[in-house]
Amino acid sequence: MGLTPTAHKLAHNTANVQNPDSPVSRLTVPRRAPTYAVGDRLCPEIHGTNQKGDTMNPISPRHAVYPGPSGRLLLCWLALLLWAAPTAAQTSPLQGLDQYIQQAMAVWEVPGLAVAVVKDDRVVLAKGYGVHEMGAANPVPVTEHTLFGIGSTTKAMTAAALGMLVDEGRIRWDDPVAKHLPDFALYDPWVTEQATIRDLLAHRVGIGRMIGNRIQYMTREPRSELIYRMRYLPPERPFRSGHVYQNVMYMTAGEIIPAVTGVSWDDFVRNQIFHPLGMRSTNTSIHQFRPHDPVASPHNVADGELVVIPPRDCDNIGPAGSVNSSAAEMAQWMRLQLGGGVYEGRRLLSQEVMQEMHRAQITLPSSPEDGLAAYGMGWRLSQYHGRMISQHGGGIDGMTTALMLVPQEQIGVVVLSNMLPHSLASAVARRVVDAYLDLPPRDWSAEMLAQSRTSQARAHALRADMEVARAAGSAPSLPLDLYVGAYEDDLYGRAEIRMVNGHLQLRFWEDEGSVLDLHHWHFDTFRALWPNPFHGEKFVWFNLDKGGRVAELNVEWNLRPPPSGYIRVTRFERVPG
């Protein structure tokens, strides 16, 4: 695609933002450290670690043991040398990263991407590549300040917000959810009684990603309505028997915040997390963008072509994935995490809460690269070459995010992009981590691209099999107008089949934004297409009663475009009349 990287700028509130390919990148201009008086001299504030590796409080005049005059002079000179010494080792792992990203973006056809890297509490890179929108008349280059939807990396922010309430003693991780949300109910009374805040944040309730996440499309309904409808959600696994990833339980967890504080989740994370971290442009809704905000446009591949798609309104499941942020500001979030809850000398979260969020709560399937894997609270945990990794991905309509932390080495990487699906964000993050760990070079982008193309080829073959199995030339059992009517389900509410210009349409939830065009596939089965190509297609079919009348509408929900092995079917009953 020939995408050109933008000019490098200093990130907001960062200390050492450099071009890794610049000849001067080996010289670091350090952030000025706080100073205090030692005798009659000023020396930088000195931090240390105890035997456990925990960061100790800065040495201050009040607690310092003062040596003699010559010792004081030596101490001061030593501190100044350590403070001002060049740190080429911090930046050398980023050599060649620009070229790697540009070449990989062209191969993956990713329009825009932004990266931030934190090392030892300093932002050593914050930079954008590519453009906000492919094919725009006046292309806007991506910078470190460009805003992207960060998707499910929002979940760790929700867990942190709840952790603040734990620190205040207003909630406990193991409080029953129903204690704070009296209307909360699940498929079984005992599960309702036992489900805790920890269960919601660790994805171990058993409510599924497939059926459970579909109600997030009910964008006109408030979060309280979605919480009420969850009593009709069937489990995909028994309670606490395993990890079942989903969004609606995180939305529920987020609603505990207003129940306890009287402040909405959106306002709480803005005031208690974003503002203290200087994340002034980060928000919780696409409706909060200001006219001058630099916002990336989402892109998706539809019918083999990369197209711009509308942004997703995620307000009703906001605590699970609605945050929009930039590389520069996400770097501050990573500094808080790597700092063990401390940012710029201010503690926002206790060490105990931080440890609990990054502690294994339930095991996950593992891979050779990650070793033993688990899920914490908002974080996926694994081992990588002897180091513990905390990471999470984010995928939302036309946006992909990857965030990786290596706490032991004080490394953090976040990669934001305006295309979905692709694995380039993860590849770039792993490439940076490998370089800092001094591992042998490995082309993660090439490996993941090969895997992606293999998966695509398999999907195309299965799709071809579907076409072969299609009963071409068949016709619906009844005239189309006899399928028209209202259908209802306890979980999903009302669905309506209507006739528009001689063709059938399916409308969900009395919402004109949730209308699909129906195209006859075979017999009484129809292919349903959303206006937004990212949502792909679904298959729906009708059942007739013994009298030959339409009695039921079946909707096949799929996590990925058909054919997909992860599907669930909802049956809507015809409303008489």
C-alpha positions as CSV (number, residue, x, y, z in Angstrom):
1,M,0.0,0.0,0.0
2,G,3.0,2.3,0.3
3,L,1.9,3.8,3.6
4,T,4.2,6.6,4.8
5,P,4.9,7.0,8.6
6,T,4.1,10.4,10.0
7,A,6.6,12.8,11.5
8,H,7.5,11.9,15.1
9,K,6.2,14.2,17.9
10,L,6.7,14.2,21.6
11,A,3.9,12.3,23.4
12,H,1.9,13.9,26.1
13,N,3.5,13.6,29.5
14,T,6.3,11.4,28.3
15,A,10.0,11.7,29.1
16,N,12.0,10.1,26.3
17,V,10.1,9.8,23.0
18,Q,12.5,9.0,20.2
19,N,12.8,7.9,16.6
20,P,14.5,4.5,17.0
21,D,16.0,4.8,13.5
22,S,17.6,8.2,14.1
23,P,21.4,8.5,14.6
24,V,20.7,10.5,17.8
25,S,18.4,7.8,19.3
26,R,21.3,6.4,21.3
27,L,21.5,9.6,23.3
28,T,18.7,9.9,25.9
29,V,17.5,13.2,27.3
30,P,16.4,12.0,30.7
31,R,13.3,13.2,32.6
32,R,14.4,15.4,35.4
33,A,14.1,13.5,38.6
34,P,12.7,15.1,41.8
35,T,15.5,16.4,44.0
36,Y,16.0,17.0,47.7
37,A,18.7,18.6,49.8
38,V,21.6,16.5,51.2
39,G,23.5,18.8,53.4
40,D,24.0,21.9,51.3
41,R,23.7,20.1,47.9
42,L,20.9,19.0,45.7
43,C,20.7,15.4,44.6
44,P,18.2,13.5,42.5
45,E,15.6,11.4,44.4
46,I,16.9,7.9,44.7
47,H,14.6,4.8,44.5
48,G,15.6,1.3,45.6
49,T,14.2,-2.2,45.8
50,N,14.1,-4.6,48.6
51,Q,15.1,-8.3,48.5
52,K,11.7,-9.2,47.1
53,G,12.2,-6.7,44.2
54,D,9.4,-4.4,45.4
55,T,10.0,-0.7,44.8
56,M,10.9,1.1,48.1
57,N,9.9,4.6,49.0
58,P,12.3,7.3,47.8
59,I,15.1,8.1,50.2
60,S,14.3,11.5,51.7
61,P,16.2,13.8,54.1
62,R,13.8,12.8,56.8
63,H,14.7,9.1,56.7
64,A,18.2,9.2,55.1
65,V,21.3,8.1,57.1
66,Y,23.7,10.9,56.5
67,P,27.4,10.1,55.9
68,G,30.3,12.4,56.5
69,P,31.1,15.3,54.2
70,S,33.2,13.3,51.8
71,G,30.6,10.5,51.8
72,R,27.9,13.1,51.1
73,L,29.8,14.4,48.1
74,L,30.4,10.9,46.8
75,L,26.7,10.0,47.2
76,C,25.7,13.1,45.4
77,W,28.1,12.6,42.5
78,L,27.1,8.9,42.2
79,A,23.4,9.8,42.1
80,L,24.1,12.5,39.4
81,L,26.1,10.1,37.3
82,L,23.4,7.4,37.5
83,W,20.8,10.0,36.7
84,A,22.5,11.5,33.6
85,A,24.2,8.4,32.2
86,P,23.3,7.6,28.6
87,T,20.8,4.7,28.3
88,A,21.5,3.4,24.9
89,A,20.5,-0.1,26.0
90,Q,17.0,1.1,26.5
91,T,16.5,2.4,23.0
92,S,18.7,0.0,20.9
93,P,16.1,-2.8,20.9
94,L,13.9,-0.4,18.9
95,Q,16.4,-0.1,16.1
96,G,14.8,-1.2,12.8
97,L,11.2,-1.1,14.2
98,D,10.1,1.6,11.9
99,Q,11.0,-0.3,8.8
100,Y,9.5,-3.5,10.2
101,I,6.2,-1.9,10.9
102,Q,5.9,-0.1,7.6
103,Q,6.7,-3.3,5.6
104,A,4.3,-5.4,7.7
105,M,1.5,-2.8,7.4
106,A,1.8,-3.0,3.6
107,V,1.6,-6.8,3.6
108,W,-1.3,-6.9,6.0
109,E,-3.0,-3.8,4.3
110,V,-3.5,-2.1,7.7
111,P,-4.3,1.6,7.0
112,G,-3.1,3.1,10.3
113,L,-1.3,2.0,13.4
114,A,0.2,3.6,16.5
115,V,2.7,2.2,19.0
116,A,3.9,3.1,22.5
117,V,6.7,1.5,24.5
118,V,7.4,2.0,28.1
119,K,10.6,0.9,29.8
120,D,11.6,1.6,33.4
121,D,8.7,4.1,33.8
122,R,9.8,6.1,30.8
123,V,7.9,6.3,27.4
124,V,10.8,5.4,25.0
125,L,8.6,5.4,21.9
126,A,5.2,6.8,21.0
127,K,4.6,7.1,17.3
128,G,2.0,6.7,14.5
129,Y,2.1,5.2,11.1
130,G,-0.2,5.3,8.1
131,V,-3.4,7.2,7.9
132,H,-6.7,7.8,9.7
133,E,-8.8,6.7,6.7
134,M,-7.9,4.8,3.6
135,G,-8.8,6.6,0.4
136,A,-9.7,9.9,2.0
137,A,-9.5,12.9,-0.2
138,N,-7.2,14.6,2.3
139,P,-5.4,11.8,4.2
140,V,-4.7,12.6,7.8
141,P,-1.5,10.9,9.2
142,V,-1.8,8.8,12.3
143,T,0.2,10.2,15.2
144,E,0.7,9.1,18.8
145,H,-2.3,11.2,19.7
146,T,-4.7,9.5,17.2
147,L,-7.7,8.0,19.0
148,F,-8.7,4.4,18.4
149,G,-11.3,2.1,19.9
150,I,-9.3,-0.1,22.3
151,G,-12.0,-2.8,22.7
152,S,-11.6,-5.3,25.4
153,T,-8.5,-3.7,26.9
154,T,-11.2,-1.6,28.5
155,K,-11.9,-4.6,30.8
156,A,-8.7,-4.0,32.9
157,M,-9.8,-0.4,33.5
158,T,-13.2,-1.6,34.8
159,A,-11.4,-4.1,37.1
160,A,-9.1,-1.3,38.3
161,A,-12.1,1.0,39.0
162,L,-13.6,-1.7,41.1
163,G,-10.3,-2.3,42.8
164,M,-10.4,1.3,44.0
165,L,-13.7,0.6,45.7
166,V,-12.0,-2.5,47.3
167,D,-9.3,-0.3,48.6
168,E,-11.9,2.1,50.1
169,G,-13.6,-0.9,51.8
170,R,-16.9,-0.2,49.9
171,I,-16.9,-3.6,48.2
172,R,-15.0,-6.9,48.4
173,W,-13.9,-9.0,45.4
174,D,-15.9,-11.9,46.8
175,D,-19.1,-9.9,47.5
176,P,-22.1,-11.6,45.9
177,V,-23.2,-9.6,42.8
178,A,-26.8,-9.6,44.1
179,K,-25.7,-7.8,47.2
180,H,-25.1,-4.6,45.1
181,L,-27.5,-5.3,42.2
182,P,-30.7,-6.7,43.6
183,D,-32.2,-7.2,40.2
184,F,-29.3,-9.4,39.1
185,A,-30.5,-12.9,38.3
186,L,-29.0,-15.8,36.3
187,Y,-30.4,-19.1,35.0
188,D,-30.3,-20.8,38.4
189,P,-31.2,-19.4,41.8
190,W,-28.2,-21.0,43.5
191,V,-25.8,-19.5,40.8
192,T,-27.4,-16.1,41.3
193,E,-26.8,-16.3,45.0
194,Q,-23.2,-17.5,44.7
195,A,-21.9,-15.4,41.8
196,T,-19.3,-12.9,43.0
197,I,-17.6,-9.8,41.6
198,R,-14.5,-11.9,41.2
199,D,-16.5,-14.5,39.1
200,L,-17.7,-11.7,36.7
201,L,-14.2,-10.3,36.2
202,A,-12.5,-13.7,35.7
203,H,-15.0,-15.0,33.1
204,R,-15.9,-18.0,35.2
205,V,-19.7,-17.7,35.5
206,G,-20.3,-19.9,32.5
207,I,-22.5,-17.5,30.6
208,G,-21.3,-17.7,27.0
209,R,-19.6,-15.4,24.6
210,M,-21.9,-16.4,21.8
211,I,-25.5,-16.1,23.0
212,G,-24.6,-13.7,25.9
213,N,-22.7,-11.2,23.7
214,R,-25.5,-11.0,21.2
215,I,-27.6,-8.9,23.5
216,Q,-25.0,-6.2,23.4
217,Y,-26.4,-5.3,19.9
218,M,-29.5,-4.0,21.7
219,T,-27.9,-0.6,21.6
220,R,-31.1,1.3,22.4
221,E,-31.6,-0.6,25.7
222,P,-30.0,0.7,28.9
223,R,-27.5,-1.5,30.8
224,S,-30.2,-2.2,33.4
225,E,-32.4,-3.8,30.8
226,L,-29.6,-6.0,29.6
227,I,-28.8,-7.1,33.2
228,Y,-32.5,-8.0,33.7
229,R,-32.5,-10.1,30.5
230,M,-29.5,-12.1,31.6
231,R,-31.7,-14.4,33.7
232,Y,-32.8,-15.9,30.4
233,L,-29.2,-16.7,29.3
234,P,-28.4,-20.4,29.3
235,P,-24.9,-21.4,30.5
236,E,-22.3,-22.7,28.1
237,R,-20.3,-24.3,31.0
238,P,-21.2,-25.2,34.6
239,F,-20.6,-22.4,37.1
240,R,-16.9,-22.0,37.9
241,S,-16.0,-25.1,35.9
242,G,-13.9,-23.1,33.3
243,H,-13.3,-19.9,31.5
244,V,-16.0,-18.6,29.1
245,Y,-15.1,-15.2,27.7
246,Q,-17.9,-12.7,27.4
247,N,-18.8,-9.1,27.6
248,V,-22.1,-8.8,29.4
249,M,-20.7,-9.9,32.7
250,Y,-18.1,-7.2,32.6
251,M,-20.9,-4.7,31.8
252,T,-22.7,-6.0,34.9
253,A,-19.5,-5.6,37.0
254,G,-19.2,-2.0,35.8
255,E,-22.8,-1.3,37.0
256,I,-21.8,-2.1,40.5
257,I,-19.9,1.2,40.5
258,P,-23.0,3.4,40.3
259,A,-24.8,1.1,42.6
260,V,-22.2,1.7,45.3
261,T,-21.1,5.3,44.5
262,G,-24.0,7.0,42.8
263,V,-21.5,7.9,40.0
264,S,-21.8,6.3,36.5
265,W,-19.1,3.9,35.3
266,D,-18.2,6.4,32.6
267,D,-17.7,9.3,35.0
268,F,-15.9,7.2,37.6
269,V,-13.2,5.9,35.2
270,R,-12.8,9.4,33.7
271,N,-12.4,11.1,37.1
272,Q,-10.5,8.4,39.0
273,I,-8.3,6.9,36.2
274,F,-8.1,9.0,33.1
275,H,-7.7,12.4,34.7
276,P,-5.0,11.4,37.3
277,L,-3.0,9.7,34.5
278,G,-3.3,12.8,32.2
279,M,-5.4,10.9,29.7
280,R,-7.4,14.0,28.7
281,S,-8.5,12.8,25.3
282,T,-9.5,9.3,26.3
283,N,-13.2,8.7,26.6
284,T,-15.8,6.0,27.1
285,S,-18.1,6.5,24.1
286,I,-17.9,7.4,20.4
287,H,-20.5,10.1,21.2
288,Q,-17.9,11.9,23.4
289,F,-15.6,12.7,20.5
290,R,-15.0,16.5,20.1
291,P,-14.9,18.1,16.7
292,H,-11.1,18.7,16.8
293,D,-10.3,15.2,18.1
294,P,-8.0,13.1,15.8
295,V,-10.1,10.0,15.4
296,A,-9.1,7.0,13.2
297,S,-11.8,5.5,11.0
298,P,-12.6,1.7,11.4
299,H,-11.9,-0.6,8.4
300,N,-12.8,-4.1,7.6
301,V,-12.4,-6.6,4.8
302,A,-15.7,-7.2,3.0
303,D,-15.9,-9.5,-0.1
304,G,-12.1,-9.3,-0.4
305,E,-11.9,-5.5,-0.3
306,L,-10.8,-3.2,2.5
307,V,-13.6,-0.8,3.3
308,V,-14.4,1.9,5.8
309,I,-17.2,0.9,8.1
310,P,-19.3,2.9,10.7
311,P,-18.0,2.9,14.3
312,R,-19.7,0.7,16.8
313,D,-21.9,2.2,19.5
314,C,-20.9,0.2,22.5
315,D,-22.4,2.3,25.2
316,N,-24.7,-0.3,26.6
317,I,-21.8,-2.7,27.3
318,G,-19.3,0.1,27.9
319,P,-17.4,-1.4,30.8
320,A,-16.5,-4.4,28.6
321,G,-15.0,-2.5,25.6
322,S,-16.1,1.1,24.8
323,V,-13.0,3.1,25.7
324,N,-11.3,5.2,23.0
325,S,-7.7,6.2,23.5
326,S,-4.3,7.0,21.9
327,A,-0.9,5.4,22.0
328,A,0.5,8.4,24.0
329,E,-2.2,8.1,26.7
330,M,-2.3,4.3,26.9
331,A,1.4,4.6,27.7
332,Q,0.4,6.3,30.9
333,W,-2.0,3.5,31.7
334,M,0.9,1.0,31.2
335,R,3.1,3.1,33.5
336,L,0.5,2.8,36.3
337,Q,0.3,-1.0,35.8
338,L,4.1,-1.4,35.7
339,G,4.4,0.9,38.7
340,G,2.3,-1.4,40.8
341,G,-0.5,1.1,41.2
342,V,1.8,4.2,41.6
343,Y,1.9,6.9,39.0
344,E,4.2,10.0,39.2
345,G,4.7,9.3,42.9
346,R,1.0,9.1,43.7
347,R,-0.6,5.7,44.6
348,L,-3.9,5.2,42.9
349,L,-4.3,1.5,43.7
350,S,-2.9,-0.6,46.6
351,Q,-0.2,-3.2,46.0
352,E,-2.7,-5.8,47.2
353,V,-5.3,-4.9,44.7
354,M,-2.8,-4.7,41.9
355,Q,-1.5,-8.2,42.7
356,E,-5.0,-9.6,42.9
357,M,-5.9,-8.3,39.4
358,H,-2.7,-9.8,37.9
359,R,-3.1,-13.1,39.8
360,A,-4.4,-16.2,38.2
361,Q,-8.2,-16.7,38.9
362,I,-8.9,-19.5,36.3
363,T,-6.7,-21.5,33.9
364,L,-6.8,-21.0,30.2
365,P,-5.7,-23.2,27.3
366,S,-2.0,-22.7,26.7
367,S,0.4,-22.5,23.8
368,P,4.1,-23.4,23.4
369,E,5.0,-19.7,23.4
370,D,3.0,-18.8,26.5
371,G,3.5,-21.9,28.7
372,L,1.0,-22.1,31.6
373,A,-1.8,-19.6,31.0
374,A,-4.5,-18.2,33.1
375,Y,-6.9,-15.2,33.4
376,G,-6.7,-12.7,36.2
377,M,-9.2,-9.8,36.4
378,G,-9.0,-8.0,33.1
379,W,-5.7,-9.6,32.2
380,R,-4.6,-12.7,30.4
381,L,-1.6,-14.1,32.2
382,S,1.2,-16.3,30.8
383,Q,4.9,-17.2,31.0
384,Y,7.3,-16.2,28.3
385,H,11.0,-17.2,28.5
386,G,11.0,-17.3,32.2
387,R,9.0,-14.0,32.7
388,M,5.4,-13.5,33.6
389,I,3.4,-11.7,31.0
390,S,0.1,-9.7,31.6
391,Q,-1.6,-8.9,28.3
392,H,-4.9,-8.4,26.6
393,G,-6.2,-7.8,23.1
394,G,-9.0,-5.6,22.0
395,G,-11.2,-6.1,18.9
396,I,-14.2,-4.0,18.0
397,D,-15.7,-3.1,14.6
398,G,-12.7,-2.1,12.5
399,M,-10.3,-1.7,15.3
400,T,-7.6,-4.0,16.8
401,T,-5.5,-3.5,19.9
402,A,-2.7,-5.5,21.6
403,L,-1.2,-4.6,25.0
404,M,1.6,-6.6,26.7
405,L,3.3,-6.0,30.0
406,V,6.5,-7.7,31.3
407,P,6.5,-6.4,34.9
408,Q,9.8,-8.2,35.9
409,E,11.6,-6.2,33.1
410,Q,9.5,-3.1,33.4
411,I,8.4,-3.3,29.8
412,G,5.1,-2.3,28.3
413,V,3.9,-2.2,24.7
414,V,0.6,-1.2,23.2
415,V,-0.3,-1.3,19.5
416,L,-3.5,0.3,18.2
417,S,-4.8,0.0,14.7
418,N,-7.8,0.9,12.6
419,M,-8.6,-2.5,11.0
420,L,-10.1,-5.8,12.1
421,P,-9.3,-8.6,11.9
422,H,-5.5,-9.0,11.7
423,S,-2.7,-10.1,14.0
424,L,-0.2,-7.4,13.2
425,A,-0.8,-5.6,16.5
426,S,0.2,-8.7,18.4
427,A,3.1,-9.4,16.1
428,V,4.5,-5.9,16.7
429,A,4.1,-6.2,20.4
430,R,5.9,-9.5,20.5
431,R,8.7,-8.2,18.3
432,V,9.3,-5.4,20.7
433,V,9.3,-7.6,23.8
434,D,11.6,-10.1,22.1
435,A,14.1,-7.4,21.3
436,Y,14.1,-6.1,24.9
437,L,14.6,-9.6,26.2
438,D,17.5,-10.1,23.8
439,L,15.9,-13.2,22.2
440,P,16.8,-14.5,18.8
441,P,15.1,-12.5,16.0
442,R,11.7,-14.0,15.1
443,D,9.4,-12.6,12.4
444,W,6.1,-12.8,14.2
445,S,4.3,-10.9,11.4
446,A,5.3,-13.4,8.8
447,E,4.3,-16.3,11.0
448,M,1.0,-14.9,12.0
449,L,0.2,-13.8,8.4
450,A,0.8,-17.4,7.2
451,Q,-1.5,-18.7,10.0
452,S,-4.1,-16.1,8.9
453,R,-4.0,-17.1,5.3
454,T,-4.3,-20.8,6.2
455,S,-7.4,-20.0,8.2
456,Q,-8.8,-18.0,5.4
457,A,-8.2,-20.7,2.9
458,R,-9.9,-23.2,5.2
459,A,-12.9,-20.9,5.6
460,H,-13.2,-20.4,1.9
461,A,-13.1,-24.1,1.3
462,L,-15.9,-24.7,3.9
463,R,-17.9,-21.9,2.3
464,A,-17.5,-23.6,-1.0
465,D,-18.9,-26.7,0.5
466,M,-21.9,-24.7,1.7
467,E,-22.6,-23.6,-1.8
468,V,-22.4,-27.1,-3.1
469,A,-24.9,-28.3,-0.4
470,R,-27.3,-25.5,-1.3
471,A,-30.5,-26.8,-2.9
472,A,-30.4,-24.5,-5.9
473,G,-33.8,-23.9,-7.6
474,S,-35.8,-24.6,-4.4
475,A,-38.4,-22.2,-3.3
476,P,-40.0,-21.1,0.0
477,S,-42.9,-23.2,1.2
478,L,-45.3,-20.2,1.2
479,P,-45.7,-16.8,-0.5
480,L,-43.3,-14.3,1.1
481,D,-46.1,-12.2,2.6
482,L,-47.1,-15.1,4.9
483,Y,-43.8,-14.9,6.7
484,V,-44.4,-11.3,7.7
485,G,-45.2,-10.8,11.3
486,A,-43.8,-10.4,14.8
487,Y,-41.8,-13.0,16.7
488,E,-40.7,-13.0,20.3
489,D,-38.1,-14.6,22.6
490,D,-37.7,-14.1,26.4
491,L,-34.0,-13.1,26.0
492,Y,-33.9,-11.1,22.8
493,G,-37.4,-9.6,22.9
494,R,-39.2,-8.9,19.6
495,A,-38.1,-9.6,16.1
496,E,-40.1,-8.5,13.1
497,I,-40.3,-9.8,9.6
498,R,-41.6,-7.2,7.1
499,M,-41.9,-6.8,3.4
500,V,-40.0,-3.9,1.7
501,N,-40.1,-3.5,-2.1
502,G,-41.0,-7.1,-2.6
503,H,-38.2,-8.4,-0.4
504,L,-38.2,-9.6,3.3
505,Q,-36.4,-7.8,6.0
506,L,-35.7,-8.8,9.6
507,R,-35.7,-6.1,12.2
508,F,-34.5,-6.6,15.8
509,W,-35.7,-4.8,18.9
510,E,-37.8,-2.2,17.0
511,D,-34.5,-0.6,16.0
512,E,-34.0,0.7,12.5
513,G,-30.2,0.3,13.0
514,S,-30.7,-3.4,13.5
515,V,-32.3,-4.3,10.1
516,L,-31.1,-7.2,7.9
517,D,-32.0,-7.9,4.3
518,L,-33.2,-11.5,3.7
519,H,-32.1,-13.3,0.6
520,H,-33.6,-16.7,-0.2
521,W,-31.0,-19.5,0.2
522,H,-33.0,-22.6,-0.1
523,F,-36.4,-24.0,1.1
524,D,-37.4,-21.9,4.1
525,T,-33.9,-20.7,4.9
526,F,-32.7,-17.2,4.1
527,R,-29.3,-15.5,4.2
528,A,-29.5,-12.4,6.3
529,L,-27.1,-9.5,5.6
530,W,-26.4,-6.5,7.9
531,P,-25.9,-3.1,6.3
532,N,-22.5,-3.0,8.1
533,P,-20.3,-5.5,6.3
534,F,-18.3,-6.2,9.4
535,H,-21.3,-8.0,10.9
536,G,-21.2,-10.4,8.0
537,E,-24.1,-12.7,7.3
538,K,-26.4,-14.9,9.3
539,F,-28.8,-17.7,8.4
540,V,-32.4,-17.7,9.5
541,W,-35.1,-20.2,8.8
542,F,-38.8,-20.7,9.5
543,N,-40.7,-23.6,11.0
544,L,-44.3,-24.4,10.0
545,D,-46.9,-25.9,12.3
546,K,-49.0,-28.9,11.4
547,G,-51.5,-26.6,9.7
548,G,-48.8,-25.3,7.4
549,R,-48.6,-21.9,9.0
550,V,-45.4,-20.1,10.0
551,A,-44.9,-20.8,13.7
552,E,-41.3,-20.0,14.5
553,L,-38.3,-18.0,13.3
554,N,-34.8,-19.4,14.0
555,V,-31.8,-17.2,14.0
556,E,-28.3,-18.6,13.9
557,W,-25.8,-16.4,15.8
558,N,-22.2,-16.8,14.7
559,L,-19.1,-15.5,16.3
560,R,-17.4,-15.3,12.9
561,P,-18.7,-15.3,9.4
562,P,-20.2,-18.7,8.3
563,P,-19.1,-21.3,8.2
564,S,-18.1,-21.2,11.9
565,G,-18.0,-23.9,14.5
566,Y,-19.0,-21.4,17.2
567,I,-22.7,-20.9,16.6
568,R,-25.9,-20.8,18.7
569,V,-29.5,-20.8,17.6
570,T,-32.3,-18.7,19.1
571,R,-35.9,-19.6,18.4
572,F,-38.5,-16.8,18.2
573,E,-42.1,-17.8,18.5
574,R,-44.7,-16.2,16.2
575,V,-46.9,-13.7,17.9
576,P,-50.6,-14.4,17.1
577,G,-52.5,-11.8,15.2
